């Protein structure tokens, strides 16, 4: 299995969980728009748009919620 494939949602702590949530969001973008050239072309547009940045934060937050649930909110 390639190193960049998701193998588990389990993490040691919330910080690792947050990093995983960011990775999940990034992977979603790459799957949605596989062309790196197009992603680079679009980045200046969304990186300066407050609504786009808020939407990005929401996606990461949803992924973090999923990871936290998978880790029993780190109450082990």
ABEGO torsion letter per residue (X at the ends): XBAABBABABBABAAAAAAAAAAAAAAAAAAABABAAAAAAAAAAAAABAAAAAAAAAAAAAAAAAAAAAAGGGBX
